[in-house]
């Protein structure tokens, strides 16, 4: 799939080539330096509503970070703050060793891929890519031939070389995306920011470009921050994921950290489908709230705080065990869904308040009408006395 | 085939034909026929006679003055109009809505009133007139007054044609340019203006046509002094009132030809724009 792997010497990282001819002194030095990003106490207010509140975030050099969250969570605002497109924020921001809090966007040397690509419509693909080099002050501007060579190299890199003379209106979505990326990389930024980069692409192209982008990131040694509302995309591409909610940072971690130890029910729910139970945990015994209070509990999470707790599980983590005890839950219906059986189970006989769980299809499915108890031992628990000190439980849950 | 035919369905059926005929009939009756009669009147005594009237010193002076007014007013208004459109589409500031209405004022206000305003301000009996006169500055009945009146009347054209284009363009491209290292001027010259270039030229041509033809406002402030403060439209009126029919119609024909060229250039520009858009859509 990744065709640049087969192209041999032409595929050496582009930035090194340009640095070799000595045309770009300062930018190359910046690229050579450590390129992580660190934000301290960053807040931004739109009118009276805070869009981003008190964010502390560090992105390591060479890391691919995804900013995820529901719409309105402030992820694009945060990206624009890092890019320098959002004036009037508080806190401090450093790119590599350099504090850029008060540095304007044009002097930050960042590559930015806009959601709709924002290509210059009146310029050819080649002119778009050359733009960042052409607008440099005379002293650091490469000569015409160096620019042309660099543009050709970049278009080759993003695999759209034959389209150099086209105008953006004549390109497909995937091609525009690649051109936008080439344009962003032309100035050899150490940091690449991507705002919903796959949002406008159809699903097939999306998957391909996603894999390709991640490989490019690794090959060029970039530090990348990507905004997306699609958690699956983030899980697939990113080294670490920062989950934002209402302008606050809910949790930052690797995909498996977030999956295994979500800080809040919200994080767990945002990263995938969840089933949720509330209850009270006292003296080592868990009692679920109605309507599940009478259902026999055949297993509970090993480590749980005392007091009110919330349990959150993936649908395939809820285990159903046949039981004839009084108050047992009842299987409403069963459907085959790929590798799983989709089982609807209700706490009472009348089938109300049913939840959906997934049972591996390798095992015989429970029969509708039979009764069962719940094994919730694989649940993440939130709340409880032990937990409340350090963790926020969102209101409304 | 025109570009429009690829967007609009071609006319079909008797009702469509009737409509087409009616449209052309109206155009013939109210636009083309008067123009033809104008040229007919102008050339009634032959091309030579018509050309001779244009060499009259007063006519030449009027032509020179009109050219001068256009040469000054159009660039000033193009620059101011672009700036106003930029400010109004790119920034939110107190009084923005009021400014939007104010910019349209010259379109809705009678040109005569617009002229009178300047007389009130700068005339011999006006608010600032005596003070300026004391320093030897003359506004009304002189070139500055004519310029001010024309500027006022033609101000909305560039702004109003450029604003929708800038609005449609959005900020994304400018932000992309800024991130790529372009300074304000570079963004303006390389990204913003080229994108709205066609609209700006179109607005400028409209502004030119209007500046050439403006009568009311200029008539009030200029004082109608033949050979000194008469622009072409004013001189045409003077000639006509003096029963110099051939001279009046010759000058009018000249004005019509020049305005026609300006409007034609604008039409050509739009036609090309449409063709380019269609080509883009085809690929």
Interface residues (C-beta under 8 A of the other chain):
Chain A: X83 X84 X85 X104 X105 X106 X107 X108 X109 X110 X111 X112 X114 X116 X118 X119 X120 X121 X122 X131 X132 X135 X136 X166 X167 X169 X170 X183 X184 X186 X187
Chain B: X172 X173 X175 X176 X177 X178 X179 X180 X181 X182 X183 X186 X190 X191 X194 X195 X197 X280 X281 X283
